[in-house]
Amino acid sequence: MFRNLKGKTDEAITLLSNKEAIEVIIMQPYEDYVGKFDDPYDKLKEITPTIDAFKELVTEEDELNFTKAFRDLMRIIGIMDIF
């Protein structure tokens, strides 16, 4: 009874909302987010390979890059926690 509703659901969201909202309202399968985990994790490990490496960030740009990488990783983790 409730199978194959994705098309109609997307159509309703588009009609009543913003076309871009489909990706926000309807979550992707867990595996999709697992696949997106590695890139921000690797980027963060590149900036701070160890916990103590955070103390060695010298410039504001270094700190900004760390903050962005950490934020991106936490967003993916936050989404994965929902599952």
C-alpha positions as CSV (number, residue, x, y, z in Angstrom):
1,M,0.0,0.0,0.0
2,F,2.8,2.5,0.9
3,R,5.3,1.3,-1.7
4,N,6.5,3.4,-4.6
5,L,5.5,6.7,-3.1
6,K,8.8,8.5,-3.7
7,G,7.7,10.1,-7.0
8,K,4.4,11.3,-5.5
9,T,6.1,12.5,-2.4
10,D,8.8,14.4,-4.3
11,E,6.0,15.9,-6.5
12,A,4.1,17.1,-3.3
13,I,7.2,18.6,-1.8
14,T,7.9,20.4,-5.0
15,L,4.4,21.7,-5.2
16,L,4.1,22.8,-1.6
17,S,7.7,23.8,-1.0
18,N,11.0,24.5,-2.7
19,K,12.4,22.1,-5.3
20,E,15.7,22.1,-3.4
21,A,13.9,21.1,-0.2
22,I,13.5,17.5,-1.4
23,E,17.1,16.7,-0.4
24,V,16.5,18.3,3.1
25,I,13.2,16.8,3.8
26,I,13.8,13.3,2.5
27,M,16.9,11.7,3.9
28,Q,19.1,9.5,1.7
29,P,19.9,5.9,2.7
30,Y,22.5,5.5,5.5
31,E,25.0,4.1,3.1
32,D,25.1,7.4,1.2
33,Y,26.2,9.2,4.3
34,V,28.7,6.6,5.2
35,G,30.2,7.2,1.7
36,K,30.4,11.0,2.5
37,F,32.2,10.4,5.8
38,D,35.7,9.7,4.6
39,D,36.3,13.0,2.8
40,P,35.8,15.3,5.8
41,Y,37.5,12.8,8.1
42,D,40.6,12.6,5.9
43,K,40.7,16.4,5.6
44,L,40.5,16.8,9.4
45,K,43.3,14.2,9.8
46,E,45.4,16.0,7.3
47,I,45.1,19.2,9.3
48,T,45.5,17.6,12.7
49,P,46.9,14.1,12.5
50,T,46.8,13.7,16.3
51,I,44.9,15.3,19.1
52,D,47.9,17.3,20.2
53,A,48.4,18.7,16.7
54,F,45.6,21.1,17.4
55,K,47.9,23.0,19.8
56,E,50.3,23.5,16.9
57,L,48.0,25.4,14.6
58,V,49.7,28.7,14.2
59,T,47.8,31.1,11.9
60,E,44.2,32.1,11.9
61,E,43.9,30.4,8.5
62,D,45.1,27.1,10.0
63,E,42.5,27.5,12.7
64,L,39.8,28.4,10.2
65,N,40.6,25.3,8.1
66,F,40.4,23.1,11.1
67,T,37.1,24.6,12.1
68,K,35.6,24.1,8.7
69,A,36.9,20.5,8.5
70,F,35.6,19.7,12.0
71,R,32.2,21.3,11.2
72,D,31.9,19.3,8.0
73,L,32.7,16.0,9.8
74,M,30.3,16.8,12.7
75,R,27.5,17.5,10.2
76,I,27.9,14.0,8.7
77,I,28.1,12.4,12.1
78,G,25.0,14.3,13.2
79,I,23.1,13.0,10.2
80,M,24.4,9.5,10.8
81,D,23.3,9.6,14.5
82,I,19.7,10.0,13.4
83,F,19.8,6.5,12.0
